[in-house]
Amino acid sequence: MKPDLKLLTTFLKIAEAGGFSAAGRLHGLSQPTLSRHIQQLEQALGQRVFDRDTRNLSLTPVGQELLTLSSRLLEDFKRSFARLSEFVNGEKGRVVVMAVPTLAATIVPSAMARFAKTHPGVEVELREGFTQSILEAIPDNTAEIGMTIRPPPANEITFTPLMRDRFLAVGNDELKGFKGSLTWGELAQRPFIAFDRKSSIRIMTDEAFAKANVIVNARYECKELATIGALIAAGLGTTALPQLAVSYTFAAARTVPLMRPEVTRTLGILTSSRRSLSPAAQDFAACLTKQALLSQYSWTQTSPHAPKVR
């Protein structure tokens, strides 16, 4: 016999109501419909499930066994479907987010805290990574959402811009007295602290120095913002960082705007263009968007031509 939830449900309604007429009245079903379903069920089983005459209705031994099994089966189905409903509504699930270090230390945790209040049943896992690893993680489905700079156009990736910030010179006493701006050429004359070669910050600073036609031999190369901060605090050099990273990590450092060229970066959400986000991930992406819009670095704050984000 192939399980048929419709026939089993009809059988349970009749058995629990104690008869065809009572089940029909209770559930708004016609007698012919009830009789047809039971006939189909008995044909599938090859056995009767009810002993019945004009006055009495009782379960056969097969019907007794079917009552126990079908009750358990339908209850399991209801529980499973309830879990599915929670998933569809974004109330349950797991979301993996991969973000570059500056966003992983700033916007994403704030969004996670906001999200946890409205979606306590959803687990959000945050992973740090550089831009290239995020670009690989989204198509590979090892992360549903990425937070990084605008990548080159790709068929597998959708990028939604949310924030924009500019690069600043960051230092200690080396920048004392500068009230205006500093060129990349002038910055290159000071001991320079570089970020890791795999990071988007390093790629952008290298490009800026190249546009300024200067060559920089970094005195130090660091993987962590905290290390760069410690070297700056010790007076061991200067660096170039986006303003978002500076405001959250280098509050005590001196900063000067960098010019010639002026360098800005666009930050946003990466998702797969070939795979739908889970309901929970959709809700978390919306939460990230709201959190970014609260920032002074949001597109709405920095650009008169900000893209609309849904």
Secondary structure as GFF3:
##gff-version 3
##sequence-region A 1 310
A	DSSP	alpha_helix	5	17	.	.	.	ID=ss1
A	DSSP	alpha_helix	20	27	.	.	.	ID=ss2
A	DSSP	alpha_helix	31	45	.	.	.	ID=ss3
A	DSSP	beta_strand	50	52	.	.	.	ID=ss4
A	DSSP	beta_strand	57	59	.	.	.	ID=ss5
A	DSSP	alpha_helix	61	88	.	.	.	ID=ss6
A	DSSP	beta_strand	93	99	.	.	.	ID=ss7
A	DSSP	alpha_helix	101	104	.	.	.	ID=ss8
A	DSSP	alpha_helix	107	118	.	.	.	ID=ss9
A	DSSP	beta_strand	122	128	.	.	.	ID=ss10
A	DSSP	alpha_helix	131	140	.	.	.	ID=ss11
A	DSSP	beta_strand	145	149	.	.	.	ID=ss12
A	DSSP	beta_strand	157	171	.	.	.	ID=ss13
A	DSSP	three_ten_helix	173	175	.	.	.	ID=ss14
A	DSSP	beta_strand	182	183	.	.	.	ID=ss15
A	DSSP	alpha_helix	184	188	.	.	.	ID=ss16
A	DSSP	beta_strand	193	195	.	.	.	ID=ss17
A	DSSP	alpha_helix	200	211	.	.	.	ID=ss18
A	DSSP	beta_strand	220	222	.	.	.	ID=ss19
A	DSSP	alpha_helix	225	233	.	.	.	ID=ss20
A	DSSP	beta_strand	239	242	.	.	.	ID=ss21
A	DSSP	alpha_helix	243	249	.	.	.	ID=ss22
A	DSSP	beta_strand	254	259	.	.	.	ID=ss23
A	DSSP	beta_strand	264	272	.	.	.	ID=ss24
A	DSSP	alpha_helix	279	293	.	.	.	ID=ss25
A	DSSP	alpha_helix	299	302	.	.	.	ID=ss26
###
